[in-house]
Amino acid sequence: MKRIKAKRPGQRLDPESYGQLRKQILQRDGWRCQVCGSRKDLQVHHKQLRSQQGSDDDLNLITLCAGCHEALHRPCFISFRSNQ
């Protein structure tokens, strides 16, 4: 599998490259939310947010369903990031 080269934090990938990277992350994570195991409404989340200098590197990306992704961005959510 061809690996998409991550851009430096603060720079966005072009839409085609991001689409390829997104597909790679979904495949790596078995097309399942890494919190609840759902296979519906999957999204790719930056563990370290782009606004906090997070990169598009695959080690900084994780598959989440829309519900878990939304919950993660709520202030009261207990983060799984502390374990990684």
C-alpha positions as CSV (number, residue, x, y, z in Angstrom):
1,M,0.0,0.0,0.0
2,K,1.4,3.4,-1.0
3,R,1.7,5.6,2.1
4,I,0.6,9.2,1.8
5,K,3.3,11.6,3.0
6,A,2.0,13.8,5.9
7,K,2.2,17.5,5.7
8,R,3.7,19.6,8.4
9,P,1.2,20.8,11.1
10,G,-0.8,23.8,9.9
11,Q,-0.7,22.7,6.3
12,R,-3.6,20.7,4.9
13,L,-3.4,17.9,2.4
14,D,-5.1,18.4,-1.0
15,P,-8.6,16.8,-1.1
16,E,-7.4,13.8,-3.2
17,S,-4.5,13.0,-0.9
18,Y,-6.6,13.4,2.2
19,G,-9.2,11.0,0.7
20,Q,-6.5,8.4,0.1
21,L,-5.1,8.9,3.7
22,R,-8.6,8.7,5.1
23,K,-9.2,5.4,3.3
24,Q,-5.8,4.0,4.6
25,I,-6.8,4.9,8.2
26,L,-10.2,3.3,7.8
27,Q,-8.6,0.1,6.4
28,R,-6.0,0.0,9.1
29,D,-8.6,0.3,11.8
30,G,-10.7,-2.5,10.2
31,W,-13.5,-0.1,9.2
32,R,-14.7,0.1,12.8
33,C,-14.9,2.9,15.4
34,Q,-11.9,2.4,17.7
35,V,-14.1,3.4,20.7
36,C,-17.4,1.5,20.3
37,G,-16.8,-0.8,17.4
38,S,-19.5,0.7,15.2
39,R,-19.2,0.4,11.4
40,K,-21.6,3.3,10.6
41,D,-20.9,7.0,10.0
42,L,-17.1,6.6,10.3
43,Q,-14.8,9.6,10.5
44,V,-11.1,10.1,10.9
45,H,-10.1,12.0,14.0
46,H,-6.8,13.8,14.7
47,K,-5.7,12.6,18.2
48,Q,-3.6,15.8,18.6
49,L,-5.8,18.4,17.0
50,R,-4.6,20.3,13.9
51,S,-5.3,23.5,15.9
52,Q,-2.8,22.2,18.4
53,Q,-0.2,21.5,15.8
54,G,-1.3,17.9,15.2
55,S,-0.1,16.4,12.0
56,D,-1.8,14.2,9.3
57,D,0.6,11.4,10.2
58,D,-1.1,8.1,10.4
59,L,0.0,7.7,14.1
60,N,-2.0,10.8,14.9
61,L,-5.2,9.6,13.2
62,I,-7.9,7.2,14.5
63,T,-11.3,6.0,13.1
64,L,-14.3,7.1,15.1
65,C,-18.0,6.9,14.4
66,A,-19.8,10.2,14.3
67,G,-21.3,9.7,17.7
68,C,-18.0,9.0,19.5
69,H,-16.3,11.7,17.5
70,E,-18.9,14.3,18.6
71,A,-18.7,13.0,22.2
72,L,-14.9,13.3,22.1
73,H,-15.1,17.0,21.4
74,R,-17.4,17.6,24.3
75,P,-15.6,19.0,27.3
76,C,-16.9,16.3,29.7
77,F,-15.6,13.4,27.6
78,I,-13.0,11.2,29.3
79,S,-10.3,11.0,26.7
80,F,-8.6,7.8,25.5
81,R,-5.6,10.0,24.5
82,S,-4.1,9.7,27.9
83,N,-3.5,6.0,27.3
84,Q,-1.6,6.5,24.1
